[in-house]
Amino acid sequence: MNAAINILHRAGDPDIALHTPHHKVKQILQDRTDRHRTRLPVQDSSPATAGRRANYPNRSTMSNK
């Protein structure tokens, strides 16, 4: 069921084609997730963190070796 939903969501994706290698698809999706996460506020209830953003590593710049 989840695979079918993912396929439907990616049907109109300009960056992912039918013959895009799986490692390239994984990298594209990971980069999008990283960009989304860096815009999320830090999950902490203390008032000192108000306005801070999460600082997740950008995996697109990390080496895959």
C-alpha positions as CSV (number, residue, x, y, z in Angstrom):
1,M,0.0,0.0,0.0
2,N,2.8,2.5,0.9
3,A,4.7,1.6,-2.2
4,A,1.6,2.4,-4.3
5,I,1.1,5.7,-2.5
6,N,4.8,6.7,-3.0
7,I,4.6,5.8,-6.7
8,L,1.5,8.0,-7.1
9,H,3.2,10.9,-5.3
10,R,6.3,10.7,-7.5
11,A,4.4,10.3,-10.8
12,G,4.7,14.0,-11.7
13,D,8.1,14.5,-10.1
14,P,10.4,16.3,-12.6
15,D,13.6,15.1,-10.9
16,I,12.7,11.4,-10.8
17,A,12.1,9.5,-14.0
18,L,11.2,5.8,-14.6
19,H,14.8,4.8,-15.2
20,T,16.4,6.9,-12.5
21,P,18.8,4.7,-10.5
22,H,17.6,3.9,-7.0
23,H,20.7,5.5,-5.4
24,K,19.9,8.8,-7.2
25,V,16.2,8.6,-6.1
26,K,17.3,8.0,-2.5
27,Q,19.7,11.0,-2.6
28,I,17.1,13.3,-4.1
29,L,14.5,12.3,-1.4
30,Q,17.1,12.6,1.4
31,D,18.1,16.1,0.2
32,R,14.5,17.2,0.3
33,T,14.0,15.7,3.7
34,D,17.1,17.4,5.0
35,R,15.9,20.8,3.6
36,H,12.5,20.2,5.3
37,R,14.0,19.3,8.6
38,T,16.3,22.3,8.8
39,R,13.2,24.5,8.7
40,L,11.5,22.7,11.6
41,P,11.8,24.3,15.1
42,V,13.8,22.5,17.7
43,Q,11.6,20.1,19.7
44,D,12.3,21.5,23.2
45,S,9.9,23.1,25.6
46,S,12.3,25.6,27.1
47,P,11.8,29.2,26.2
48,A,15.5,29.7,25.4
49,T,15.1,27.7,22.2
50,A,12.2,29.7,20.8
51,G,13.1,30.7,17.2
52,R,15.9,28.2,16.9
53,R,16.0,25.7,14.0
54,A,17.0,22.1,14.0
55,N,20.5,21.5,12.8
56,Y,20.5,18.2,11.0
57,P,23.5,17.3,8.8
58,N,23.2,17.8,5.1
59,R,23.8,14.4,3.7
60,S,24.2,15.6,0.2
61,T,27.6,17.1,1.1
62,M,28.7,14.0,3.1
63,S,30.9,11.4,1.3
64,N,29.3,8.0,0.5
65,K,32.6,6.2,0.8
